[in-house]
Amino acid sequence: MTLIQKYNVPGPRYTSYPTVPYWNEEDFSLSTWKETLVHSFLESNTSEGISLYIHLPFCESLCTFCGCNKRITKRHDVEHPYIDAVLKEWELYCELLPKKPIIKEIHLGGGTPTFFSPENLEHLINGLFENADKHPNHEFSFEGHPNNTTRAHLQKLYDLGFRRVSFGVQDYSPIVQEAIHRIQSFHNVAKVTFWAREIGYTSVGHDLIFGLPFQTLEDVIDTIDKTNSLQPDRLAFYSYAHVPWIKGNGQRGFKDEDLPKDEEKRLLYEMGKKRLSENGYHEIGMDHFALETDSLYHSFNERRLHRNFMGYTSSKTQVMIGLGVSSISDSWYSFAQNVKTLEDYYDALVQNELPVFRGHLLTDEDLIIRKHILNIMCQLQTSWNEYGYYFSEINQVVERLHEMEEDGLVIITNHSLTVTEKGKAFIRNICMAFDLRMTRKLPETKLFSMTV
């Protein structure tokens, strides 16, 4: 049996710990979320600032690979009411916080943020700062669709302080694009990339996916070569997460047998990674690559890399507030997720209440495990001899890791673990050994995508 076959099992992506299926919702309430948020806000260094993730859910068409919360519509009269609702939610948070917040990070995700007009996006960002100050070292970013991102979008957001943009590329093969219902040309991607550079964006990213339906090795090589010709500052090279049992009809536009599997799928990644390395890209954490000039590379080298519900980020704030339908907030001590439908979202805000419907209060043990998983995800190593890192079940965790050590995936000492070059492909599996909540209660139904 190969390592791919051995370790390709369902597992979390660890944008949080505990992962959402293991949240203890019974002990959570809106009032406890507010308490932990205020506590964390006061506890964190004021100069650190806070992060905002804003979910903009609208798309004009459905991409069948997508696992995000979205609403498909071609009606753009939905823009203004939604932005007003987001600003109302932000106003409720500002009334709750004991001091005027300083915003260090903003990320606009979706959905399709560039579904919204430049003018409405300006209304959103300016509205946020009616109740907040801008951090002097702010980092603002957004996701753009190459087909509808205009130069006006890029210029307006640049003028508002945005310096990083990521474009969803996925794959350039016409056959793959048709299967995933995401038709876009290399010309469109090149155009928006050049526009962003001309305007002055300091980090332009491309998002690619391997393991898509009908995707071949030749397709991945062609996509990587085209990507290299544009030299984005950073890129994500994600494994396609096939979870049709969660996402419904959106991921049922093709059959399971149309997807590359196991060794075939991993070869797509390894060849793409090799091609990227040959063109000056460095692997950062899991699924991410950056040129030496990009802030993600510097934060990784300086051990400042952080991971949260937005993915990898080059700086950390203790408080992250998620605004918009389905967004997740993180006070470090607790998580809170907003309602998932627009109707419920609007209804809560009409009642002048935060639209939170579930969450989790982290225990002392959760906080320790969270730090270990963050270390593995961001620094490829962790240790348990320092105060705040030891926990009673560490010996059982090490026992679970012994087979991975024999397979050359990790190096274990008396008090530490280091992921090897060979082990980078199996970071999710390594983190699973630390996941006490999942170890104690293995899932009885399908919850996660495959790890490889």
C-alpha positions as CSV (number, residue, x, y, z in Angstrom):
1,M,0.0,0.0,0.0
2,T,1.3,3.5,-0.9
3,L,1.4,6.4,1.5
4,I,-1.3,8.1,-0.5
5,Q,-3.6,5.1,-0.2
6,K,-2.7,4.7,3.5
7,Y,-3.4,8.3,4.6
8,N,-6.0,9.5,2.1
9,V,-8.9,9.5,4.6
10,P,-11.6,12.0,5.5
11,G,-10.2,14.8,7.6
12,P,-10.6,18.5,8.5
13,R,-8.8,21.4,6.9
14,Y,-8.2,23.0,10.3
15,T,-9.1,26.6,9.7
16,S,-10.2,26.3,13.4
17,Y,-9.9,24.0,16.3
18,P,-12.3,22.5,17.4
19,T,-13.6,22.0,13.9
20,V,-17.3,23.1,13.3
21,P,-18.8,19.6,13.5
22,Y,-17.3,19.2,17.0
23,W,-18.5,22.5,18.4
24,N,-20.4,22.2,21.7
25,E,-23.4,24.3,20.8
26,E,-25.3,23.4,24.0
27,D,-23.0,25.4,26.2
28,F,-23.0,28.4,23.8
29,S,-25.3,31.4,23.8
30,L,-25.3,34.8,22.3
31,S,-24.7,36.4,25.6
32,T,-21.6,34.3,26.3
33,W,-20.3,35.1,22.8
34,K,-20.6,38.8,23.6
35,E,-18.9,38.4,26.9
36,T,-15.9,36.5,25.5
37,L,-15.6,39.0,22.6
38,V,-15.5,42.0,24.9
39,H,-13.0,40.2,27.2
40,S,-10.7,39.4,24.3
41,F,-11.0,42.8,22.8
42,L,-9.9,44.4,26.1
43,E,-7.2,41.8,26.7
44,S,-5.6,42.1,23.3
45,N,-3.1,44.9,22.6
46,T,-4.9,48.0,21.4
47,S,-2.2,48.6,18.8
48,E,-2.8,45.1,17.3
49,G,-6.2,46.0,16.0
50,I,-8.9,43.6,14.9
51,S,-9.7,41.7,11.7
52,L,-12.9,41.8,9.7
53,Y,-14.1,39.1,7.3
54,I,-17.1,40.2,5.2
55,H,-19.1,37.6,3.3
56,L,-20.6,38.9,0.1
57,P,-22.7,35.9,-1.1
58,F,-24.0,36.8,-4.5
59,C,-22.9,35.2,-7.7
60,E,-24.4,35.5,-11.2
61,S,-23.9,31.8,-12.0
62,L,-23.2,28.6,-10.0
63,C,-19.7,27.0,-10.1
64,T,-20.2,23.3,-9.4
65,F,-16.8,22.9,-7.5
66,C,-17.7,25.6,-5.0
67,G,-18.4,24.8,-1.3
68,C,-19.1,28.3,-0.2
69,N,-22.4,29.8,1.0
70,K,-23.8,31.7,-2.0
71,R,-27.0,33.1,-3.5
72,I,-27.3,32.8,-7.3
73,T,-28.9,35.9,-9.0
74,K,-28.5,38.3,-11.8
75,R,-30.4,41.0,-10.0
76,H,-28.1,43.7,-8.8
77,D,-30.8,45.5,-6.8
78,V,-29.8,43.1,-4.0
79,E,-26.5,44.9,-3.5
80,H,-27.6,48.0,-1.5
81,P,-29.9,46.3,1.0
82,Y,-27.3,43.7,1.8
83,I,-24.6,46.3,2.4
84,D,-26.9,48.3,4.6
85,A,-27.5,45.1,6.6
86,V,-23.8,44.4,7.0
87,L,-23.3,47.9,8.2
88,K,-26.1,47.5,10.7
89,E,-24.5,44.3,12.0
90,W,-21.2,46.2,12.3
91,E,-23.0,49.0,14.2
92,L,-24.3,46.5,16.7
93,Y,-20.8,45.2,17.3
94,C,-19.4,48.7,17.7
95,E,-22.1,49.5,20.3
96,L,-21.0,46.3,22.1
97,L,-17.3,47.0,22.1
98,P,-16.1,49.3,25.0
99,K,-13.7,51.3,22.8
100,K,-13.6,52.4,19.2
101,P,-12.1,49.5,17.3
102,I,-9.0,49.8,15.1
103,I,-9.3,47.7,12.0
104,K,-6.0,46.1,10.9
105,E,-7.3,43.5,8.4
106,I,-10.3,43.4,6.1
107,H,-11.0,40.5,3.7
108,L,-13.9,40.5,1.3
109,G,-14.9,37.0,0.4
110,G,-17.8,35.3,-1.1
111,G,-19.7,34.5,-3.2
112,T,-18.3,37.0,-5.6
113,P,-17.3,40.3,-4.0
114,T,-16.9,41.9,-7.5
115,F,-20.6,41.1,-8.1
116,F,-21.0,44.4,-6.2
117,S,-20.5,47.7,-8.0
118,P,-17.4,49.8,-7.1
119,E,-19.7,52.4,-5.7
120,N,-21.5,50.0,-3.4
121,L,-18.1,48.6,-2.2
122,E,-17.0,52.1,-1.5
123,H,-20.3,52.6,0.5
124,L,-19.4,49.5,2.5
125,I,-15.8,50.3,3.3
126,N,-16.5,54.0,4.2
127,G,-19.5,52.8,6.3
128,L,-17.2,50.6,8.4
129,F,-14.9,53.5,9.2
130,E,-17.7,55.7,10.5
131,N,-17.4,53.7,13.7
132,A,-13.7,52.6,13.5
133,D,-10.2,53.8,12.9
134,K,-7.8,52.4,10.3
135,H,-4.6,50.7,11.6
136,P,-1.4,52.4,10.2
137,N,-0.2,49.0,9.0
138,H,-3.5,47.8,7.7
139,E,-3.8,44.9,5.3
140,F,-7.0,44.9,3.1
141,S,-7.7,42.2,0.6
142,F,-10.5,40.9,-1.6
143,E,-11.4,38.0,-3.9
144,G,-12.1,39.0,-7.6
145,H,-13.7,37.0,-10.4
146,P,-11.6,37.6,-13.5
147,N,-14.8,37.8,-15.7
148,N,-16.4,40.6,-13.8
149,T,-13.6,42.5,-12.1
150,T,-13.3,45.8,-13.8
151,R,-10.5,48.3,-13.7
152,A,-12.9,50.5,-11.8
153,H,-13.2,47.8,-9.1
154,L,-9.5,47.6,-8.7
155,Q,-8.9,51.4,-8.7
156,K,-11.7,52.1,-6.2
157,L,-10.6,49.4,-3.7
158,Y,-7.0,50.5,-4.1
159,D,-8.1,54.1,-3.3
160,L,-9.8,52.7,-0.2
161,G,-6.6,51.1,1.1
162,F,-6.7,47.6,-0.5
163,R,-3.3,46.3,-1.6
164,R,-3.9,42.6,-2.1
165,V,-6.3,40.8,-4.5
166,S,-6.7,37.1,-5.3
167,F,-8.3,35.9,-8.5
168,G,-10.1,32.6,-8.8
169,V,-8.5,30.7,-11.7
170,Q,-9.0,27.0,-10.9
171,D,-7.9,25.5,-14.2
172,Y,-7.6,26.7,-17.8
173,S,-8.8,23.5,-19.5
174,P,-12.0,24.1,-21.5
175,I,-13.2,20.6,-20.6
176,V,-12.7,21.1,-16.9
177,Q,-14.1,24.6,-17.0
178,E,-17.3,23.3,-18.7
179,A,-17.6,20.5,-16.0
180,I,-17.3,23.0,-13.1
181,H,-19.4,25.7,-14.9
182,R,-16.6,28.3,-14.6
183,I,-15.8,29.5,-18.1
184,Q,-13.1,32.1,-18.2
185,S,-10.2,32.8,-20.5
186,F,-6.5,33.2,-19.8
187,H,-6.9,36.6,-21.5
188,N,-9.3,37.7,-18.7
189,V,-7.0,36.6,-16.0
190,A,-4.0,38.2,-17.6
191,K,-5.9,41.5,-18.1
192,V,-7.0,41.8,-14.4
193,T,-3.5,40.8,-13.2
194,F,-1.9,43.5,-15.3
195,W,-4.4,46.1,-14.2
196,A,-3.8,45.3,-10.6
197,R,0.0,45.7,-11.0
198,E,-0.4,48.9,-13.0
199,I,-2.6,50.4,-10.3
200,G,-0.1,49.5,-7.6
201,Y,-1.3,46.3,-5.8
202,T,1.6,44.9,-3.9
203,S,0.3,41.3,-3.8
204,V,-1.6,39.7,-6.6
205,G,-2.7,36.1,-6.0
206,H,-4.2,33.3,-8.1
207,D,-6.3,30.4,-6.7
208,L,-5.8,27.1,-8.5
209,I,-7.4,23.7,-7.8
210,F,-6.2,20.2,-8.5
211,G,-8.4,17.1,-8.5
212,L,-11.2,18.6,-10.5
213,P,-13.4,16.5,-12.8
214,F,-11.8,15.4,-16.0
215,Q,-8.5,17.2,-15.0
216,T,-5.4,15.6,-16.4
217,L,-1.7,16.0,-15.7
218,E,-1.4,17.9,-19.0
219,D,-4.1,20.3,-17.8
220,V,-2.4,21.0,-14.6
221,I,1.0,21.6,-16.3
222,D,-0.7,23.9,-18.8
223,T,-2.4,25.9,-16.0
224,I,0.8,26.1,-14.0
225,D,2.8,27.3,-17.0
226,K,0.2,29.9,-17.9
227,T,0.2,31.0,-14.2
228,N,4.0,31.2,-14.1
229,S,3.9,33.5,-17.2
230,L,2.0,36.0,-15.2
231,Q,4.1,35.6,-12.0
232,P,1.4,36.2,-9.3
233,D,3.1,37.1,-6.0
234,R,1.4,34.3,-4.2
235,L,-1.0,31.5,-5.1
236,A,-3.1,28.8,-3.5
237,F,-3.0,25.3,-5.0
238,Y,-6.0,23.7,-3.3
239,S,-7.1,20.1,-3.3
240,Y,-10.7,19.9,-4.6
241,A,-13.0,19.1,-1.7
242,H,-15.7,16.9,-2.9
243,V,-18.5,17.0,-0.4
244,P,-21.8,16.7,-2.3
245,W,-23.5,15.3,0.8
246,I,-23.0,18.7,2.4
247,K,-23.3,21.1,-0.5
248,G,-26.2,19.4,-2.3
249,N,-26.8,19.7,-6.1
250,G,-24.0,22.2,-6.6
251,Q,-21.4,19.4,-6.5
252,R,-23.4,16.8,-8.4
253,G,-22.9,18.1,-11.9
254,F,-20.5,15.2,-12.5
255,K,-19.9,11.7,-11.3
256,D,-17.4,10.5,-8.7
257,E,-15.6,8.4,-11.4
258,D,-14.9,11.7,-13.3
259,L,-12.5,12.8,-10.5
260,P,-8.8,11.9,-10.4
261,K,-8.1,9.7,-7.3
262,D,-5.3,8.8,-4.9
263,E,-1.9,8.5,-6.7
264,E,-3.3,10.1,-9.9
265,K,-4.6,13.1,-7.9
266,R,-1.4,13.5,-5.8
267,L,0.7,13.4,-9.0
268,L,-1.2,16.5,-10.2
269,Y,-0.1,18.3,-7.0
270,E,3.5,17.1,-7.0
271,M,4.0,18.1,-10.7
272,G,2.4,21.5,-10.1
273,K,4.6,22.0,-7.0
274,K,7.7,21.0,-8.9
275,R,6.8,23.5,-11.7
276,L,6.2,26.3,-9.2
277,S,9.4,25.6,-7.4
278,E,11.3,25.8,-10.7
279,N,9.9,29.3,-11.1
280,G,10.8,30.7,-7.7
281,Y,7.8,29.8,-5.6
282,H,8.2,28.6,-2.1
283,E,5.7,26.3,-0.4
284,I,4.1,28.0,2.6
285,G,2.3,25.9,5.2
286,M,-0.4,23.8,3.4
287,D,-1.6,24.5,-0.2
288,H,0.1,27.9,-0.5
289,F,3.0,29.2,-2.4
290,A,4.7,32.6,-2.6
291,L,7.6,34.4,-4.2
292,E,10.4,35.7,-1.9
293,T,9.1,39.2,-2.3
294,D,5.6,38.5,-0.9
295,S,4.6,39.2,2.7
296,L,3.4,35.6,3.1
297,Y,6.9,34.3,2.5
298,H,8.4,36.7,5.0
299,S,5.8,35.9,7.7
300,F,6.5,32.2,7.2
301,N,10.2,32.7,7.6
302,E,9.8,35.0,10.6
303,R,7.3,32.5,12.2
304,R,4.5,35.1,12.1
305,L,2.3,33.1,9.8
306,H,-1.3,32.7,11.1
307,R,-4.3,30.6,10.0
308,N,-8.0,31.3,10.7
309,F,-11.3,31.1,8.9
310,M,-9.9,33.3,6.1
311,G,-7.1,30.8,5.5
312,Y,-3.4,31.8,5.9
313,T,-2.6,35.4,6.8
314,S,0.7,37.2,7.2
315,S,-0.4,38.8,10.5
316,K,-2.4,37.9,13.5
317,T,-5.1,39.6,15.5
318,Q,-6.7,38.1,18.5
319,V,-10.2,39.3,17.5
320,M,-11.7,38.5,14.1
321,I,-15.3,39.5,13.5
322,G,-17.2,37.9,10.6
323,L,-19.9,40.1,9.1
324,G,-22.6,38.9,6.7
325,V,-24.6,35.8,6.1
326,S,-22.9,32.5,7.4
327,S,-19.7,34.4,8.5
328,I,-17.7,33.0,11.4
329,S,-16.2,35.2,14.1
330,D,-13.3,34.3,16.4
331,S,-12.5,35.9,19.8
332,W,-9.8,33.3,20.4
333,Y,-11.8,32.0,23.4
334,S,-15.0,31.3,21.4
335,F,-16.4,31.0,17.8
336,A,-19.7,32.3,16.6
337,Q,-21.4,31.7,13.3
338,N,-24.0,33.8,11.6
339,V,-27.3,32.4,10.2
340,K,-27.0,30.8,6.8
341,T,-29.9,32.3,4.9
342,L,-30.4,35.9,3.8
343,E,-33.9,35.8,5.1
344,D,-32.8,34.8,8.7
345,Y,-29.9,37.3,8.5
346,Y,-32.2,40.2,7.7
347,D,-34.8,39.2,10.2
348,A,-32.3,39.2,13.1
349,L,-31.0,42.6,12.2
350,V,-34.5,44.1,12.0
351,Q,-34.8,42.9,15.6
352,N,-31.6,44.8,16.4
353,E,-29.9,41.5,17.4
354,L,-26.6,40.0,16.2
355,P,-27.5,37.2,13.6
356,V,-25.5,34.5,15.4
357,F,-27.1,31.1,15.5
358,R,-24.4,28.8,16.9
359,G,-20.9,28.7,18.3
360,H,-18.4,27.2,20.7
361,L,-16.7,28.2,23.9
362,L,-13.2,26.8,23.9
363,T,-12.1,24.9,27.0
364,D,-8.6,25.2,28.5
365,E,-7.8,21.9,26.7
366,D,-9.2,23.3,23.4
367,L,-6.9,26.3,23.6
368,I,-3.8,24.1,24.1
369,I,-4.7,21.8,21.2
370,R,-5.5,24.8,19.1
371,K,-2.0,26.2,19.6
372,H,-0.4,22.9,18.6
373,I,-2.5,22.6,15.4
374,L,-1.7,26.2,14.5
375,N,2.0,25.6,15.0
376,I,1.9,22.5,12.7
377,M,-0.2,24.3,10.1
378,C,1.9,27.5,10.1
379,Q,5.4,26.5,11.3
380,L,5.5,22.8,10.5
381,Q,6.5,22.0,14.0
382,T,5.3,22.2,17.6
383,S,6.6,21.4,21.1
384,W,5.0,20.6,24.5
385,N,7.7,21.4,27.1
386,E,6.7,25.0,27.5
387,Y,4.1,26.4,29.9
388,G,0.7,26.4,28.2
389,Y,1.5,23.6,25.7
390,Y,1.5,20.5,27.8
391,F,-1.6,18.4,28.1
392,S,-2.3,15.1,29.8
393,E,-2.9,13.0,26.7
394,I,0.3,14.0,24.9
395,N,1.7,10.5,25.2
396,Q,-1.4,9.0,23.4
397,V,-0.9,11.6,20.7
398,V,2.7,10.7,20.3
399,E,1.7,7.0,20.1
400,R,-0.7,7.8,17.3
401,L,2.2,9.6,15.5
402,H,4.6,6.7,15.7
403,E,3.5,5.1,12.4
404,M,3.9,8.5,10.7
405,E,7.4,8.7,12.2
406,E,8.2,5.3,10.8
407,D,6.9,6.4,7.4
408,G,9.2,9.4,7.5
409,L,6.5,12.1,7.8
410,V,7.5,13.5,11.1
411,I,10.5,13.7,13.5
412,I,9.6,13.3,17.1
413,T,11.8,14.1,20.1
414,N,11.0,13.9,23.8
415,H,9.2,17.2,23.7
416,S,8.7,18.2,20.0
417,L,7.5,17.3,16.6
418,T,8.8,18.5,13.2
419,V,7.1,17.8,9.8
420,T,9.5,16.5,7.2
421,E,9.6,17.5,3.6
422,K,7.9,14.2,2.8
423,G,5.3,14.9,5.5
424,K,4.1,18.2,4.1
425,A,1.6,16.3,1.9
426,F,0.0,14.9,5.0
427,I,-0.2,17.9,7.3
428,R,-4.0,17.4,7.8
429,N,-3.3,13.8,9.0
430,I,-0.6,14.9,11.4
431,C,-3.0,17.5,12.9
432,M,-5.7,14.8,13.3
433,A,-3.4,13.0,15.7
434,F,-3.7,16.0,18.0
435,D,-7.5,16.4,17.5
436,L,-8.7,15.1,20.9
437,R,-12.4,15.8,20.2
438,M,-12.4,13.8,17.0
439,T,-10.3,11.0,18.5
440,R,-12.8,10.6,21.4
441,K,-15.8,10.6,19.1
442,L,-15.1,9.5,15.5
443,P,-17.7,10.7,13.0
444,E,-20.5,8.3,12.2
445,T,-21.4,10.0,8.9
446,K,-19.4,11.8,6.2
447,L,-18.2,15.1,7.5
448,F,-15.0,16.0,5.8
449,S,-13.3,15.8,2.4
450,M,-10.4,13.5,1.8
451,T,-7.1,14.6,3.2
452,V,-5.1,14.1,0.0
